[in-house]
Amino acid sequence: MTGALWELFFEGLWITVQLMVYSAALAAAVAFGIGLARTSRFRTVRFLSGVYVEFFRGTSALVLMFWLFFALPLLGWQLVGIWAGTLALGLSYGAYGSEVVRGALQAVAPAQREAAIALSFTPGQRLRKVILPQAVPEMMPPFNNLLIELLKGTALASLLSIGELTFQAKLARLSTGQSAEIYGIILVLYFAVAFVMTRIMRVLERRAKASVGRAVPKGEGWFSRKLPVEKQGPEALATGGKP
């Protein structure tokens, strides 16, 4: 592998990271907006947000990307490739994320809501001070999975000739014919980015749980393993391994 090919790969990796960050920001905004709307007390708001979720969950992100890039100009709006990819991925993954938000909000114990009402909190205060702090830690693991899926989904943008990682790998393969080596390197690069993102999300999850007094034990992680109950000592045997 020559230095020029490595430069090509890292240029594509940088564009992939940009596309992922832009799409993730849009998806997060959509997820929270639509997720909150799905729990609204107004039936019309719940219906319209449900239509959005069902539409974008039931359509292909690739076809949406093609429509934004090739069909939207016929209506008078021209988007550059990276923004067409950002919109398609952000709107699609935001629909999935909204269900994560809705589920986490509804999982908060009703007693917590009742306590906030008893304290004369406004609906906004209840959401900001009571519901969201307890719901956000439950959102982090599913959001981590969606973020990794979004990273892999950026490869769809290569079909719009956006110079992201997969597109650059295709160019390198065509110029060298070394398919196995090139795509092997690309797999490792995708894995490296996903690994870093997972560790960052893990730190954010710890902090979110710590903020509501539910800190994750430091020994808990990817490569940690819980000992069998019989090896945890007499106290664990007495409680069956439960804290």
URRADA-V32368 format. One record per helix or strand of 3 or more residues. SS is the DSSP state (alpha for helix, beta for strand). FROM is the first residue (numbers start at 1). TO is the last residue. If there is no record, write none. Layout:
ss->SS from->FROM to->TO
ss->SS from->FROM to->TO
This chain:
ss->alpha from->3 to->38
ss->alpha from->43 to->57
ss->alpha from->61 to->75
ss->alpha from->81 to->107
ss->alpha from->110 to->118
ss->alpha from->123 to->160
ss->alpha from->165 to->176
ss->alpha from->179 to->211
ss->alpha from->229 to->231
ss->alpha from->234 to->239
